[in-house]
Amino acid sequence: MWEAYVTFMFFPILVLLAYAQDRNWFRSSKTSEESDEEEMQQHPPQPRRNTKILTAELVDCTEEEVRDIVKNTKSQHGMVTEESVSDEFFKHHPPKLNRGHYRINAIRNMVSKAAVIRAVQRANTGYGNKVTPEECSKTMSRDLPGAVEFVTTSYSVLEGDGDVTLKLHRVNGSSGRITARYKTQDLTAMDGVHYVGKEGTVVYEDGEAGETCIKVPIIDNDVRNADTLFTCSLETDPSEALGTNKLTVVTIIDDDLPGEIRFAQPSVIVQECNGSAKVEVIRENGSTGSITVQYRTLDGVGPRAAQAPEDYTSVSGTLHFAQGESKKVIDIPVVDDSQYEKEEHFFVLLTAVESKAGGKLGSLTKCRVNITSDERMTVLVKHVLEKVKSGNVNEKISTDTWGQQFRDAMNIGGGEEEPSTMEYFMHALTFFWKVLFACVPPTAMAGGWACFGVALFFIGLVTAMVAEVASLLGCVMGLKDGVTAITFVALGTSLPDTFASKQAAENEDYADAAIGNVTGSNSVNVFLGLGLPWIIASSYYEAKGECFIVPAGSLGFGVTVFTICGVVAIAILFALRFIQGGELGGPLRKPISAFLVTLWLMYIVLSSLQEYGHISFPGTSKKCPCGCSNRGILPWSIGTGEGNCLAAGCPLV
């Protein structure tokens, strides 16, 4: 009975070793990142035939990590697209793939279901060229209808200029047709006295964007009066295509006085990605003579205060308004630190005016500049997180309802492409089994334990059916059970591992997953699948005082041949590491593959010959390993009754 316990104890030892290796317990004291960096420096990656990786569940995928990736990418390569940031994220956060991921994907491919592991290109291409903000905006807004709005919400014009030009533009997309209607309306300015009212329609066709100019005539007079205002409003069809700047205010400046200097707005909002804040200073109530005004910046106050030089560049200087000039702009550099959730502020002050014509400061001499998050980058971060989530294996294999499971079972494929002929064939071939296993409780029920328990029952049922069908097939073909077991049964149960290893070999940087698929599966089969029932049966009959015996038959010979072939295969893998620097692939891949297949065929042939008695091997006769003169034996372990045990009363005599 001790053999049973030894066999079973190898299973927790295997699990512990695998976990320790996965947690890098056997590596040096250096961090994995440092070791990987040294490895990359000593052995730079070579070009590979297949440059795809498989993305699966990413551990601790947070918004902060995505922002850091965006920040680093922008600092190195300029503005980047959503696709490049996603690839850069996967590059810095390698997918945690294991044998289960590849096995699930392989089985789904076999039964014509959508793959759960999405393939993406590596993030080592296309980063040598910067992408301009215009190209980035165009890429992110493709296939969107966009919105039509005024370029700015205010305009100023001297009454002697003759007209004012209002600008419309279509932003954030160009898909579909948009009709924009505009109309002027009086405030303090009167239609026909200070300006000529205007209304009309602007049409943006599908794919058309850019700016459109609207000219409104201004009436000049020689009467001194205060500045006057009128508005121009905007409506669109469809109504949801109307942008935020749907109303603009036009100030008609009387140019018969020297005027007053003030800020155009009490506050200005700037996105940090713009690089600078443009603060507009206007001259109103006249434009006669020249005026010089002094200005400077001031740090904000409170917890959301912007500080120079961390958040912006402190500036000071003078603005000179010549005869007839009514507008100037103060350009203040803003630091883009890619902190996309912040909102900070600072101030710009107008401090003094110098004018021989008698100009003075107006009522608004302090302007607040609000630095907000980059809206485009915030959307980009959100989309990257959605991409990461879409590549999550758990998200794709989890189900909430039985209805969802039955729909998935009856659908063909599930990917974006049209199903192939082979997918239709496999769907028809496996339709019964997919519908049958759709009866398993959804993974969302009872924390997944209901699914786990019922799935184990179904697997046991299918295993019994496969064993019975294989036995019947061998009987019909005239094959012994031992030959059937090492051919049809073994081949069928190993197919998922074969395809999973193929995917891992094609897509992983290292051979661990490809080889571990096979060795891990067989180790669990022996240590757990054989050890656990062995312990249960031997303990039960030991407690009853009976001897539990299962004659080995041809097992000893088969294990010997398998061990020899296995040692040869492992030796080849070690030799390939020294010869070509890796276990899989390389110039010797074809002859090595043929040799390994030959080892498998040799094992099949030799085991079959021994099963039919053409090869004699010591120790294959049935004998009782214990003194069982007065003890029984399980009936199903007697076999043919042949043996050389001479103990009185032993059923094997």
C-alpha positions as CSV (number, residue, x, y, z in Angstrom):
1,M,0.0,0.0,0.0
2,W,2.9,2.3,0.5
3,E,3.5,2.5,-3.2
4,A,0.0,4.1,-3.6
5,Y,0.9,6.9,-1.1
6,V,4.3,7.5,-2.7
7,T,2.7,7.9,-6.1
8,F,0.0,10.2,-4.8
9,M,2.5,12.4,-2.8
10,F,4.3,13.2,-6.0
11,F,1.2,15.2,-7.1
12,P,1.4,17.9,-4.3
13,I,5.2,18.0,-4.8
14,L,4.6,18.7,-8.5
15,V,2.1,21.4,-7.7
16,L,4.4,23.1,-5.2
17,L,7.4,23.0,-7.6
18,A,5.3,24.4,-10.4
19,Y,4.0,27.2,-8.2
20,A,7.5,28.0,-6.9
21,Q,8.8,28.2,-10.5
22,D,5.9,30.4,-11.5
23,R,6.7,32.7,-8.6
24,N,10.4,32.8,-9.5
25,W,11.5,31.3,-6.2
26,F,14.3,29.5,-7.8
27,R,15.8,32.6,-9.4
28,S,18.5,34.8,-8.0
29,S,17.8,37.5,-5.5
30,K,17.5,40.1,-8.3
31,T,14.1,41.1,-9.4
32,S,12.6,39.4,-12.5
33,E,12.7,42.7,-14.3
34,E,16.5,43.1,-13.6
35,S,17.2,39.6,-14.7
36,D,15.1,39.9,-17.8
37,E,16.9,43.2,-18.6
38,E,20.3,41.5,-18.2
39,E,19.1,38.5,-20.3
40,M,18.0,40.9,-23.1
41,Q,21.4,42.6,-23.0
42,Q,23.4,39.4,-23.1
43,H,21.1,37.7,-25.6
44,P,19.2,40.2,-27.7
45,P,16.0,38.8,-29.3
46,Q,16.4,37.3,-32.8
47,P,13.8,37.8,-35.5
48,R,11.1,35.1,-35.3
49,R,8.9,33.7,-38.0
50,N,5.8,34.4,-36.0
51,T,5.7,37.8,-34.2
52,K,2.4,37.4,-32.5
53,I,1.7,36.9,-28.8
54,L,-1.5,35.7,-27.1
55,T,-3.1,38.1,-24.7
56,A,-5.0,36.7,-21.8
57,E,-5.9,37.8,-18.3
58,L,-3.6,40.6,-17.0
59,V,-3.0,40.8,-13.3
60,D,-3.6,44.1,-11.6
61,C,-4.5,46.0,-14.7
62,T,-5.2,49.5,-13.4
63,E,-5.9,52.8,-14.9
64,E,-2.8,54.2,-13.4
65,E,-0.6,51.7,-15.2
66,V,-2.2,52.6,-18.5
67,R,-1.6,56.3,-17.8
68,D,2.1,55.6,-17.1
69,I,2.4,53.7,-20.4
70,V,0.8,56.7,-22.2
71,K,3.1,59.1,-20.5
72,N,6.3,57.2,-21.3
73,T,5.2,56.6,-24.9
74,K,4.4,60.3,-25.4
75,S,7.7,61.4,-23.9
76,Q,9.6,59.0,-26.2
77,H,7.6,59.0,-29.4
78,G,5.3,62.0,-29.3
79,M,1.5,61.6,-29.7
80,V,0.5,58.0,-30.3
81,T,-2.6,56.2,-31.5
82,E,-4.9,54.0,-29.4
83,E,-3.5,50.9,-31.2
84,S,0.1,51.8,-30.4
85,V,-0.6,52.5,-26.8
86,S,-2.4,49.2,-26.4
87,D,0.5,47.3,-27.9
88,E,2.9,49.2,-25.7
89,F,0.8,48.3,-22.7
90,F,0.9,44.6,-23.6
91,K,4.7,44.9,-24.2
92,H,5.3,46.2,-20.7
93,H,2.7,43.9,-19.1
94,P,3.3,40.4,-20.5
95,P,0.3,38.2,-20.5
96,K,0.1,35.5,-17.8
97,L,-0.5,32.5,-19.9
98,N,-0.5,28.9,-18.7
99,R,-1.4,25.5,-19.9
100,G,-5.1,26.1,-19.2
101,H,-5.3,29.1,-21.5
102,Y,-3.8,27.2,-24.4
103,R,-5.8,24.1,-23.7
104,I,-9.1,26.1,-23.6
105,N,-8.2,27.8,-26.8
106,A,-7.2,24.6,-28.6
107,I,-10.5,22.8,-27.6
108,R,-12.6,25.8,-28.7
109,N,-10.8,25.8,-32.1
110,M,-11.5,22.0,-32.4
111,V,-15.2,22.4,-31.8
112,S,-15.7,25.6,-33.9
113,K,-16.1,28.1,-31.1
114,A,-14.7,31.5,-30.8
115,A,-11.1,31.7,-29.5
116,V,-10.7,33.2,-26.0
117,I,-7.2,34.4,-26.5
118,R,-6.8,37.3,-28.9
119,A,-3.7,37.6,-31.0
120,V,-2.1,41.0,-31.3
121,Q,1.1,42.3,-32.9
122,R,4.1,42.9,-30.7
123,A,4.8,46.5,-29.7
124,N,8.2,46.8,-31.4
125,T,7.0,48.2,-34.7
126,G,6.1,51.7,-35.7
127,Y,7.5,53.6,-32.8
128,G,10.3,55.3,-34.6
129,N,7.9,57.8,-36.2
130,K,6.0,60.4,-34.2
131,V,2.3,60.8,-34.8
132,T,1.0,64.3,-34.9
133,P,-2.0,65.4,-32.7
134,E,-4.0,65.9,-35.9
135,E,-3.3,62.4,-37.1
136,C,-4.1,61.0,-33.6
137,S,-7.4,62.9,-33.5
138,K,-8.3,61.7,-37.0
139,T,-7.5,58.1,-36.1
140,M,-9.5,58.2,-32.9
141,S,-12.6,59.9,-34.5
142,R,-12.8,57.8,-37.6
143,D,-16.3,56.6,-38.5
144,L,-17.9,59.2,-36.1
145,P,-20.4,61.8,-37.4
146,G,-18.7,64.6,-35.4
147,A,-20.2,67.9,-34.4
148,V,-20.6,71.4,-35.9
149,E,-19.9,74.4,-33.8
150,F,-18.4,77.9,-33.8
151,V,-14.6,78.0,-33.5
152,T,-14.9,80.4,-30.6
153,T,-17.7,81.8,-28.5
154,S,-16.7,85.5,-28.9
155,Y,-15.5,87.9,-31.7
156,S,-14.5,91.5,-31.6
157,V,-14.6,93.9,-34.5
158,L,-13.9,97.6,-35.0
159,E,-16.9,99.4,-36.5
160,G,-14.6,100.7,-39.2
161,D,-13.5,97.3,-40.4
162,G,-16.6,96.8,-42.5
163,D,-17.4,93.2,-41.6
164,V,-16.7,90.4,-39.1
165,T,-15.9,86.8,-40.1
166,L,-17.5,84.1,-38.0
167,K,-16.0,80.6,-38.4
168,L,-17.8,77.2,-38.1
169,H,-16.0,73.9,-38.1
170,R,-16.8,70.2,-37.9
171,V,-14.9,68.3,-35.3
172,N,-14.5,64.8,-33.9
173,G,-15.6,63.0,-37.0
174,S,-16.8,63.4,-40.6
175,S,-19.2,60.5,-41.2
176,G,-22.6,61.3,-42.6
177,R,-24.3,64.6,-43.7
178,I,-24.9,67.5,-41.3
179,T,-26.9,70.6,-42.1
180,A,-26.1,73.7,-39.9
181,R,-28.4,76.8,-39.8
182,Y,-27.2,80.1,-38.4
183,K,-29.0,83.3,-37.5
184,T,-27.9,86.7,-35.9
185,Q,-29.9,88.3,-33.1
186,D,-29.7,91.7,-31.4
187,L,-28.4,92.4,-27.9
188,T,-27.2,96.0,-27.5
189,A,-26.4,96.3,-31.2
190,M,-29.3,96.8,-33.5
191,D,-29.8,95.2,-36.9
192,G,-29.7,97.9,-39.6
193,V,-28.1,100.5,-37.2
194,H,-24.8,98.8,-36.1
195,Y,-24.7,95.7,-38.3
196,V,-26.6,93.9,-41.1
197,G,-28.4,90.8,-39.8
198,K,-27.7,87.6,-41.6
199,E,-29.0,84.0,-41.6
200,G,-28.3,81.0,-43.8
201,T,-27.4,77.3,-44.1
202,V,-24.1,75.5,-44.2
203,V,-24.0,71.8,-45.4
204,Y,-21.2,69.4,-44.5
205,E,-21.4,66.3,-46.8
206,D,-20.2,62.8,-45.8
207,G,-16.5,62.9,-45.2
208,E,-16.3,66.7,-45.3
209,A,-14.9,68.7,-42.4
210,G,-12.8,71.8,-41.8
211,E,-13.8,75.4,-41.3
212,T,-16.5,77.5,-43.0
213,C,-16.6,81.3,-42.9
214,I,-19.7,83.5,-42.4
215,K,-19.2,87.3,-43.0
216,V,-21.6,89.7,-41.2
217,P,-21.4,93.4,-42.4
218,I,-20.7,96.1,-39.8
219,I,-22.1,99.6,-40.2
220,D,-19.6,102.5,-39.4
221,N,-20.7,105.8,-37.9
222,D,-19.0,108.9,-36.4
223,V,-21.0,108.9,-33.2
224,R,-19.2,108.2,-30.0
225,N,-21.0,105.4,-28.1
226,A,-20.3,102.4,-26.0
227,D,-19.4,99.0,-27.5
228,T,-22.4,97.1,-28.7
229,L,-23.1,93.4,-28.9
230,F,-25.1,90.9,-31.0
231,T,-25.1,87.1,-31.2
232,C,-25.2,84.4,-33.8
233,S,-26.8,81.1,-32.9
234,L,-26.5,77.7,-34.5
235,E,-28.8,74.7,-35.1
236,T,-28.1,71.4,-36.8
237,D,-29.9,68.5,-38.4
238,P,-29.5,66.0,-36.9
239,S,-29.8,67.9,-33.6
240,E,-27.3,65.6,-31.8
241,A,-24.6,66.9,-34.2
242,L,-24.6,70.3,-32.5
243,G,-21.4,71.1,-30.7
244,T,-20.8,72.9,-27.4
245,N,-20.0,76.3,-29.0
246,K,-23.5,76.8,-30.4
247,L,-23.6,80.5,-29.7
248,T,-21.1,83.2,-30.3
249,V,-21.1,86.8,-29.2
250,V,-19.8,89.6,-31.4
251,T,-18.6,92.9,-29.9
252,I,-18.6,96.0,-32.1
253,I,-15.9,98.3,-30.8
254,D,-16.4,102.0,-31.2
255,D,-13.1,103.3,-32.5
256,D,-13.6,107.0,-31.8
257,L,-12.1,106.7,-28.2
258,P,-8.7,105.4,-26.9
259,G,-10.6,102.6,-25.2
260,E,-10.0,100.4,-22.2
261,I,-7.9,97.3,-21.8
262,R,-9.2,94.2,-20.2
263,F,-9.3,90.4,-20.5
264,A,-11.9,89.0,-22.9
265,Q,-12.9,86.3,-20.5
266,P,-12.8,86.0,-16.7
267,S,-11.4,82.4,-17.0
268,V,-9.8,80.3,-19.7
269,I,-9.8,76.5,-19.9
270,V,-6.8,74.8,-21.5
271,Q,-6.1,71.1,-21.9
272,E,-2.5,70.3,-20.8
273,C,-1.8,68.5,-24.1
274,N,-2.2,71.8,-26.0
275,G,1.2,72.9,-24.8
276,S,0.2,76.5,-24.0
277,A,-2.7,78.6,-22.7
278,K,-3.8,81.5,-24.9
279,V,-5.3,84.3,-22.9
280,E,-7.0,87.0,-25.0
281,V,-6.7,90.7,-24.0
282,I,-9.1,93.1,-25.8
283,R,-9.4,96.9,-26.3
284,E,-13.0,98.1,-26.0
285,N,-14.8,101.4,-26.2
286,G,-12.4,102.8,-28.7
287,S,-9.1,102.2,-30.5
288,T,-7.7,105.7,-31.1
289,G,-4.0,106.1,-30.4
290,S,-1.5,103.5,-29.0
291,I,-1.7,101.8,-25.6
292,T,0.9,99.6,-23.8
293,V,-0.3,97.3,-21.0
294,Q,1.9,95.2,-18.5
295,Y,1.0,91.7,-17.4
296,R,2.3,88.8,-15.3
297,T,1.3,85.4,-14.1
298,L,0.5,84.4,-10.5
299,D,0.3,80.9,-8.9
300,G,-3.1,79.6,-8.0
301,V,-4.3,79.1,-4.4
302,G,-5.8,76.1,-2.6
303,P,-5.3,72.4,-3.1
304,R,-5.7,72.6,-6.9
305,A,-3.2,75.4,-7.4
306,A,-0.9,75.2,-10.4
307,Q,2.7,76.0,-9.5
308,A,5.4,77.3,-11.8
309,P,7.5,75.8,-13.2
310,E,6.0,72.3,-12.5
311,D,2.7,73.0,-14.1
312,Y,3.3,76.1,-16.3
313,T,6.0,78.6,-17.2
314,S,5.8,81.9,-15.3
315,V,5.7,84.8,-17.8
316,S,5.6,88.6,-17.6
317,G,5.9,91.4,-20.2
318,T,4.0,94.1,-22.1
319,L,1.4,94.2,-24.9
320,H,1.4,97.0,-27.4
321,F,-1.9,98.1,-29.0
322,A,-1.2,100.2,-32.0
323,Q,-3.8,102.6,-33.6
324,G,-6.9,100.7,-34.4
325,E,-5.7,97.4,-32.8
326,S,-8.3,95.8,-30.5
327,K,-7.0,92.3,-29.7
328,K,-3.8,90.7,-28.3
329,V,-3.0,87.2,-27.0
330,I,-0.8,86.3,-24.1
331,D,0.8,82.8,-24.8
332,I,1.7,80.9,-21.6
333,P,3.5,77.5,-21.8
334,V,1.7,74.7,-20.0
335,V,3.6,71.6,-18.8
336,D,2.1,68.3,-20.1
337,D,2.8,65.7,-17.3
338,S,0.0,63.3,-18.5
339,Q,-1.8,63.4,-15.2
340,Y,-5.2,63.0,-16.9
341,E,-7.4,63.3,-13.9
342,K,-6.2,66.6,-12.6
343,E,-7.7,70.2,-12.7
344,E,-5.4,73.0,-11.6
345,H,-5.4,76.7,-12.0
346,F,-3.3,79.9,-12.0
347,F,-3.9,83.6,-12.7
348,V,-2.8,86.2,-15.2
349,L,-2.9,89.9,-14.1
350,L,-3.0,93.2,-16.0
351,T,-1.0,95.5,-13.8
352,A,-0.6,98.9,-15.6
353,V,-1.4,100.9,-18.7
354,E,0.7,103.5,-20.5
355,S,-1.1,105.7,-23.1
356,K,-0.8,109.3,-24.2
357,A,-4.3,109.1,-25.6
358,G,-5.8,108.5,-22.2
359,G,-6.5,104.8,-22.3
360,K,-7.0,102.9,-19.1
361,L,-7.6,99.4,-17.6
362,G,-11.0,98.0,-17.9
363,S,-13.1,96.1,-15.3
364,L,-11.6,92.7,-15.9
365,T,-7.9,92.7,-15.0
366,K,-7.5,89.2,-13.6
367,C,-8.0,86.1,-15.6
368,R,-8.1,82.5,-14.1
369,V,-6.5,79.8,-16.3
370,N,-7.8,76.3,-15.6
371,I,-5.6,73.4,-16.7
372,T,-7.8,70.4,-17.3
373,S,-7.2,66.8,-18.2
374,D,-6.5,65.9,-21.8
375,E,-10.0,64.7,-22.9
376,R,-8.6,62.9,-25.9
377,M,-6.0,61.0,-23.8
378,T,-8.7,60.2,-21.2
379,V,-10.8,58.5,-23.9
380,L,-7.6,56.8,-25.1
381,V,-6.9,55.3,-21.6
382,K,-10.5,54.2,-21.4
383,H,-10.4,52.4,-24.7
384,V,-7.1,50.7,-23.9
385,L,-8.6,49.4,-20.7
386,E,-11.5,48.0,-22.7
387,K,-9.1,46.3,-25.1
388,V,-7.3,44.7,-22.2
389,K,-10.6,43.5,-20.7
390,S,-11.7,42.1,-24.1
391,G,-8.5,40.0,-24.1
392,N,-9.3,38.6,-20.6
393,V,-9.7,34.8,-20.8
394,N,-11.9,34.7,-17.7
395,E,-14.2,37.4,-19.2
396,K,-14.7,35.3,-22.4
397,I,-15.2,31.9,-20.8
398,S,-17.5,33.0,-18.0
399,T,-21.2,32.8,-18.4
400,D,-24.2,34.1,-16.4
401,T,-27.2,32.2,-17.7
402,W,-28.1,28.8,-19.2
403,G,-29.6,30.7,-22.1
404,Q,-26.3,32.2,-23.0
405,Q,-24.6,28.8,-22.8
406,F,-27.1,27.2,-25.2
407,R,-26.8,30.1,-27.6
408,D,-23.1,29.8,-27.6
409,A,-23.4,26.0,-28.2
410,M,-25.7,26.4,-31.2
411,N,-23.7,29.2,-32.8
412,I,-20.9,28.4,-35.3
413,G,-17.6,30.1,-34.8
414,G,-18.2,33.3,-33.0
415,G,-15.3,35.3,-34.4
416,E,-15.5,38.3,-36.7
417,E,-14.8,36.2,-39.9
418,E,-17.2,34.0,-41.8
419,P,-17.0,30.4,-40.6
420,S,-15.0,28.1,-42.8
421,T,-16.1,24.7,-44.2
422,M,-14.1,22.9,-41.5
423,E,-15.8,25.0,-38.8
424,Y,-19.2,24.0,-40.2
425,F,-18.1,20.3,-40.2
426,M,-16.7,20.4,-36.7
427,H,-19.8,22.2,-35.4
428,A,-22.0,19.4,-36.9
429,L,-19.8,16.7,-35.5
430,T,-19.6,18.2,-32.0
431,F,-23.1,19.7,-31.8
432,F,-24.5,17.0,-29.5
433,W,-21.6,17.4,-27.0
434,K,-21.8,21.2,-27.0
435,V,-25.5,21.1,-26.2
436,L,-25.0,18.4,-23.6
437,F,-22.3,20.4,-21.7
438,A,-24.4,23.6,-22.0
439,C,-26.5,21.9,-19.2
440,V,-23.6,22.5,-16.8
441,P,-24.5,25.4,-14.4
442,P,-23.2,28.8,-15.4
443,T,-19.9,29.9,-13.9
444,A,-21.6,32.8,-12.2
445,M,-23.7,30.5,-10.1
446,A,-22.5,29.7,-6.5
447,G,-19.2,31.3,-7.2
448,G,-18.4,28.7,-9.9
449,W,-18.5,25.7,-7.5
450,A,-21.8,24.4,-9.1
451,C,-20.1,24.5,-12.5
452,F,-17.0,22.8,-11.1
453,G,-18.9,19.9,-9.5
454,V,-21.3,19.2,-12.3
455,A,-18.5,19.5,-14.9
456,L,-16.5,16.8,-13.0
457,F,-19.6,14.5,-13.1
458,F,-20.0,15.1,-16.9
459,I,-16.2,14.5,-17.5
460,G,-16.4,11.2,-15.6
461,L,-19.4,10.2,-17.6
462,V,-17.7,11.1,-20.9
463,T,-14.6,9.3,-19.8
464,A,-16.5,6.1,-19.1
465,M,-18.2,6.4,-22.5
466,V,-14.9,6.9,-24.3
467,A,-13.4,3.9,-22.6
468,E,-16.3,1.7,-23.5
469,V,-16.5,2.9,-27.1
470,A,-12.7,2.5,-27.4
471,S,-13.0,-1.1,-26.0
472,L,-15.8,-1.9,-28.4
473,L,-13.8,-0.5,-31.3
474,G,-10.8,-2.5,-30.4
475,C,-13.0,-5.6,-30.1
476,V,-14.5,-5.1,-33.5
477,M,-11.0,-4.5,-35.0
478,G,-9.6,-7.5,-33.2
479,L,-7.3,-5.5,-31.0
480,K,-6.5,-6.2,-27.4
481,D,-7.4,-3.7,-24.7
482,G,-3.8,-2.8,-24.1
483,V,-3.2,-1.9,-27.7
484,T,-6.5,0.1,-27.9
485,A,-5.5,2.0,-24.8
486,I,-2.1,3.2,-26.1
487,T,-3.5,4.1,-29.6
488,F,-7.1,5.3,-29.9
489,V,-7.7,6.2,-26.2
490,A,-4.3,7.9,-25.7
491,L,-4.4,9.7,-29.1
492,G,-7.9,11.1,-28.4
493,T,-7.1,12.4,-25.0
494,S,-3.8,13.9,-26.1
495,L,-5.2,15.9,-29.1
496,P,-6.1,19.0,-27.0
497,D,-2.6,18.9,-25.5
498,T,-1.1,18.6,-29.0
499,F,-2.9,21.6,-30.4
500,A,-2.3,23.6,-27.2
501,S,1.4,22.9,-27.4
502,K,1.4,23.9,-31.1
503,Q,-0.1,27.3,-30.2
504,A,2.3,27.8,-27.3
505,A,5.3,26.9,-29.5
506,E,4.2,29.3,-32.2
507,N,3.4,32.3,-30.0
508,E,5.5,32.1,-26.8
509,D,9.0,33.4,-26.4
510,Y,10.1,30.3,-24.5
511,A,9.4,26.6,-24.8
512,D,8.0,26.2,-21.2
513,A,4.3,26.2,-22.1
514,A,4.7,24.0,-25.1
515,I,6.6,21.2,-23.3
516,G,4.7,21.7,-20.0
517,N,1.4,21.0,-21.8
518,V,2.4,17.4,-22.3
519,T,4.6,16.7,-19.3
520,G,2.1,18.4,-16.9
521,S,-0.9,16.5,-18.3
522,N,0.8,13.1,-18.0
523,S,2.2,13.8,-14.6
524,V,-1.2,14.7,-13.2
525,N,-2.7,11.6,-14.9
526,V,-0.2,9.3,-13.1
527,F,0.2,11.0,-9.8
528,L,-3.5,12.1,-9.2
529,G,-5.5,10.0,-11.7
530,L,-3.7,6.8,-10.7
531,G,-2.5,7.6,-7.2
532,L,-5.8,8.7,-5.6
533,P,-8.0,5.7,-6.6
534,W,-5.0,3.4,-5.7
535,I,-5.0,4.8,-2.2
536,I,-8.7,4.5,-1.8
537,A,-8.9,0.9,-3.0
538,S,-5.8,-0.3,-1.1
539,S,-6.9,1.4,2.1
540,Y,-10.3,0.0,1.9
541,Y,-9.2,-3.6,1.5
542,E,-6.4,-3.3,3.9
543,A,-9.0,-2.2,6.5
544,K,-11.0,-5.4,5.6
545,G,-7.9,-7.5,6.0
546,E,-7.9,-8.5,2.4
547,C,-5.2,-8.2,-0.2
548,F,-5.8,-5.7,-3.1
549,I,-3.9,-7.0,-6.2
550,V,-4.0,-5.8,-9.8
551,P,-1.7,-7.9,-12.0
552,A,0.7,-5.7,-14.0
553,G,0.4,-7.7,-17.2
554,S,2.4,-5.9,-20.0
555,L,2.7,-2.7,-17.9
556,G,6.3,-3.3,-16.9
557,F,7.5,-3.6,-20.5
558,G,5.4,-0.6,-21.7
559,V,6.8,1.6,-18.9
560,T,10.3,0.5,-19.7
561,V,10.0,1.4,-23.3
562,F,8.4,4.7,-22.5
563,T,11.1,5.6,-20.0
564,I,13.8,4.9,-22.5
565,C,12.1,7.0,-25.2
566,G,11.4,9.8,-22.6
567,V,15.1,9.9,-21.5
568,V,16.2,10.1,-25.2
569,A,13.7,13.0,-25.8
570,I,14.9,14.9,-22.8
571,A,18.5,14.4,-23.8
572,I,17.7,15.8,-27.2
573,L,16.1,18.9,-25.7
574,F,19.2,19.5,-23.5
575,A,21.5,19.0,-26.5
576,L,19.5,21.4,-28.6
577,R,19.9,24.1,-25.9
578,F,23.7,23.9,-26.2
579,I,23.7,23.4,-30.0
580,Q,21.3,26.1,-31.1
581,G,20.5,28.0,-27.9
582,G,16.9,26.8,-27.6
583,E,14.8,23.6,-27.3
584,L,12.3,24.2,-30.1
585,G,12.7,25.4,-33.7
586,G,15.9,26.2,-35.4
587,P,17.6,24.6,-38.4
588,L,17.3,21.1,-36.9
589,R,13.5,21.3,-36.3
590,K,12.5,19.0,-39.2
591,P,14.8,16.1,-38.5
592,I,14.3,16.3,-34.7
593,S,10.5,16.3,-35.3
594,A,10.7,13.3,-37.5
595,F,12.9,11.5,-34.9
596,L,10.5,12.2,-32.1
597,V,7.5,10.9,-34.1
598,T,9.6,7.8,-34.8
599,L,10.1,7.3,-31.0
600,W,6.3,7.4,-30.6
601,L,5.8,4.8,-33.4
602,M,8.5,2.7,-31.9
603,Y,6.7,2.7,-28.5
604,I,3.4,1.7,-30.2
605,V,5.0,-1.1,-32.2
606,L,7.1,-2.6,-29.4
607,S,4.3,-2.4,-26.8
608,S,1.9,-4.1,-29.3
609,L,4.3,-6.9,-30.1
610,Q,4.8,-7.6,-26.4
611,E,1.0,-7.5,-25.8
612,Y,0.5,-10.2,-28.5
613,G,3.3,-12.3,-27.0
614,H,5.9,-11.8,-29.8
615,I,8.3,-10.2,-27.3
616,S,9.1,-11.8,-23.9
617,F,9.9,-9.6,-21.0
618,P,10.7,-10.7,-17.5
619,G,8.2,-10.0,-14.8
620,T,5.1,-9.8,-16.9
621,S,3.5,-13.0,-15.6
622,K,0.8,-12.6,-13.0
623,K,1.8,-13.4,-9.5
624,C,0.7,-12.6,-5.9
625,P,3.0,-10.1,-4.2
626,C,1.9,-11.0,-0.7
627,G,1.5,-14.1,1.5
628,C,-2.2,-14.6,0.7
629,S,-2.7,-18.3,1.8
630,N,-5.8,-17.3,3.8
631,R,-6.6,-14.0,2.1
632,G,-8.8,-13.1,-0.8
633,I,-8.4,-11.0,-3.9
634,L,-10.6,-8.6,-5.9
635,P,-12.3,-10.6,-8.7
636,W,-11.6,-8.0,-11.4
637,S,-7.9,-8.3,-10.7
638,I,-7.6,-12.0,-11.3
639,G,-7.4,-11.7,-15.1
640,T,-7.0,-15.0,-16.8
641,G,-6.0,-16.8,-13.6
642,E,-2.5,-17.5,-14.9
643,G,0.4,-17.0,-12.5
644,N,3.1,-18.7,-10.5
645,C,2.0,-18.0,-6.9
646,L,1.9,-21.3,-5.1
647,A,0.3,-20.1,-1.9
648,A,-2.6,-22.3,-0.9
649,G,-5.9,-20.7,-1.4
650,C,-4.7,-17.9,-3.7
651,P,-7.1,-17.4,-6.6
652,L,-4.2,-16.8,-8.9
653,V,-2.9,-20.4,-8.5
